[in-house]
Amino acid sequence: MNQEELDSIKGEIQQLLAENQADEEKAFDRIYQILARTFGIKLYFCKIQGKRWAYLAGNDDMITPEKQLQLSKRHGILYDTPSSNKEDWAEILEFLKEQLN
């Protein structure tokens, strides 16, 4: 993936989060669709409530994800590692952290 494509994805994510502040489930579901299509992986977003990670949006039939990452105090992501574009995936995760904090 080139930098222009990566920047386009970041722009879409930023816009979705800004436009859907009142309906975060809708925003995260759309972000899930973009990331699953782009990286070809299973993932889902969670809302963090204390020590509990509750499903928010994404692949709801995912049983055991490979990785778990807290994105902010209130949000996390569970995902399988992509087989390619690992550097781009890491950049997207860092971008999500920045946007949610």
C-alpha positions as CSV (number, residue, x, y, z in Angstrom):
1,M,0.0,0.0,0.0
2,N,1.4,3.4,-0.8
3,Q,1.3,6.5,1.4
4,E,-1.5,8.1,-0.5
5,E,-3.8,5.1,0.1
6,L,-2.8,5.0,3.7
7,D,-3.5,8.7,4.1
8,S,-6.9,8.2,2.4
9,I,-7.9,5.5,4.9
10,K,-6.8,7.8,7.8
11,G,-8.9,10.6,6.4
12,E,-11.9,8.4,6.2
13,I,-11.4,7.2,9.8
14,Q,-11.0,10.8,11.0
15,Q,-14.1,11.9,9.2
16,L,-16.2,8.9,10.5
17,L,-15.2,9.6,14.1
18,A,-15.9,13.3,13.8
19,E,-19.3,12.9,12.1
20,N,-20.6,10.1,14.3
21,Q,-19.6,11.2,17.8
22,A,-23.2,10.6,19.1
23,D,-23.3,7.1,17.5
24,E,-20.0,5.6,18.0
25,E,-21.3,2.1,17.2
26,K,-22.0,3.3,13.6
27,A,-18.6,4.9,13.3
28,F,-16.7,1.9,14.5
29,D,-18.8,-0.5,12.4
30,R,-17.9,1.6,9.3
31,I,-14.2,1.7,10.4
32,Y,-14.3,-2.1,10.8
33,Q,-15.6,-2.5,7.3
34,I,-12.8,-0.3,5.9
35,L,-10.0,-2.1,7.8
36,A,-11.3,-5.6,7.2
37,R,-11.5,-5.0,3.5
38,T,-8.1,-3.2,3.3
39,F,-6.1,-5.6,5.5
40,G,-8.1,-8.8,5.0
41,I,-8.2,-9.6,8.7
42,K,-10.8,-10.4,11.4
43,L,-11.2,-7.7,14.0
44,Y,-13.6,-6.1,16.4
45,F,-13.8,-3.0,18.5
46,C,-14.7,-3.0,22.2
47,K,-15.9,-0.5,24.6
48,I,-13.9,-0.8,27.8
49,Q,-15.8,-0.5,31.1
50,G,-13.5,-1.1,34.0
51,K,-11.8,-4.4,33.3
52,R,-14.5,-5.6,31.0
53,W,-14.2,-5.4,27.2
54,A,-17.6,-5.3,25.6
55,Y,-18.2,-5.9,21.9
56,L,-18.9,-2.6,20.1
57,A,-18.5,-3.3,16.4
58,G,-16.8,-5.6,13.9
59,N,-16.6,-9.3,13.2
60,D,-18.9,-10.6,15.9
61,D,-18.2,-14.3,15.2
62,M,-14.5,-14.0,15.9
63,I,-13.8,-16.5,18.7
64,T,-10.1,-16.1,19.7
65,P,-8.2,-13.1,18.4
66,E,-4.4,-13.1,18.2
67,K,-3.9,-9.6,19.6
68,Q,-5.6,-7.2,22.0
69,L,-4.8,-3.5,22.1
70,Q,-6.2,-0.8,24.2
71,L,-6.7,2.3,22.0
72,S,-7.9,4.7,24.7
73,K,-9.4,4.6,28.2
74,R,-12.8,3.7,26.6
75,H,-11.9,1.7,23.5
76,G,-9.9,-1.3,22.5
77,I,-9.5,-3.6,19.5
78,L,-9.1,-7.3,19.2
79,Y,-7.6,-8.5,15.9
80,D,-5.7,-11.1,13.9
81,T,-2.3,-10.1,12.6
82,P,-2.4,-9.3,8.9
83,S,-0.2,-11.5,6.7
84,S,1.0,-8.5,4.7
85,N,1.1,-4.8,5.1
86,K,2.2,-5.2,8.8
87,E,3.9,-1.7,8.8
88,D,0.7,-0.1,7.4
89,W,-1.4,-1.9,10.0
90,A,0.9,-0.7,12.8
91,E,0.6,2.9,11.5
92,I,-3.2,2.6,11.4
93,L,-3.3,1.4,15.0
94,E,-1.2,4.3,16.1
95,F,-3.4,6.7,14.2
96,L,-6.5,5.2,15.9
97,K,-4.8,5.7,19.3
98,E,-4.1,9.4,18.5
99,Q,-7.7,10.0,17.3
100,L,-9.3,8.4,20.3
101,N,-7.2,10.1,22.9
